[in-house]
Amino acid sequence: MFFFSRLLPATGALPKPGEDITGTVWQQHMRSGEVALFSYDERTGQLLKPKGDLPRMPAEEVCMIFGSLYTARLSAKNKRMVRPYTVSALYDKRGRWLATFSREGESRRNPGVGLAWILLQFPLLALYGTLAILGMSALAARYLGTEPIRLGKMSQQELSGLLAGGMLLGGLGRLLFEWARWRLVLWHGKPAKAPLGSPKREKLYRRIAKTSTSGLMVPLDVTLVPAEVEWPVPEKYTEWTEALAANGFEHFGQFSTPETKGVVDFWLKSEKYLTAALATLPGQGMWLTVFTRYEDGSSYAVANKIGTGLDQHPDRKVLYLGLLASAENVIEEALTKRPEGVKRRPTPENLLDDYKKGWRMQVEWLRARGTTPEEIKRIDEMRGRPKAVGFGKTGTITPIQ
């Protein structure tokens, strides 16, 4: 649709305003006629999220995709008005830079073409307006019996008056067109401003689901790099790891995932087919998950956090106990509630590869099925609420050389 917008991942493929770019993921997922908008902080050059704040992890490094150049330019202008230090750059599907909006104004790829188009509009408006007057004259003569306008019988002065009238009518038509287009943009944006639970908000969920590319925001594969971590809530890390050790779990190691800027700390209890993972993502808090893998690739996990709002993979069940659940609660539930089946014993040799395979399995499923309006609604209702211990805090990661 002419007015729609959606998000595409931009990590590792950020263009420089004023320069073309090729071979990016976001280009591959754009359709003909769409325009990509990238926003940067003028003072630091850092990419900005659609609302103007800095991304905390790669999944938040995105560009906005618009169905037309008009809506992309309108959004860029609004960003500049609301946040003067925002620089917005527009690109087409081929990666060609189209325009940049900053405090200095707008710079275009071919400024001469824009000027030529402005100048060309005047004779075109006069032509369209004159044709409209002649058409209305012919219709009036046919249905009302009036005398039609005959160009061959008009004097030079009358012809000049006709062209002047055509120019005025064409100009009025253009103003009405711009007004109608602006009103359509406002109308299309109303669902995004509607309160939670309203019918208009429900319409927004259905619209987003049609164009959702949320699965693309999550990397298909991750790497695990040994790291030392300062956890967002150190006392919770100590409490949880002491509980794991007391229940017979052995520490395997801490690893960062550069693709997500997250951390996973693995513990094993091989004889019980259990793996424990303490995880954290920038600003998302930290949580403990204890899970069992099965030989058919499925798994059952228990975590002391709030669910994501997304439906679960049919073969990867997760029980969310909430933020107040202790490590002992998580371990007990993971051991007693897991289903029967041929379990896979976690070992130092297979743990990391199994984690990577499980990650890829989850993301492939998410990308294949998309996101439903119901899921988007749940995510919207949970927005801003703490989902894990230390929500809003960020730990530090130091890769081990």
Helices and strands as residue ranges (DSSP letters): E 5-9, H 25-28, E 35-41, G 58-60, E 62-66, H 69-82, E 86-92, E 97-102, E 105-108, H 111-144, G 151-153, H 156-193, H 199-211, H 214-217, E 225-230, H 234-246, E 250-257, E 262-269, G 270-272, E 274-281, E 285-294, E 299-303, E 316-320, H 327-336, E 343-344, H 351-369, H 373-382, E 396-399
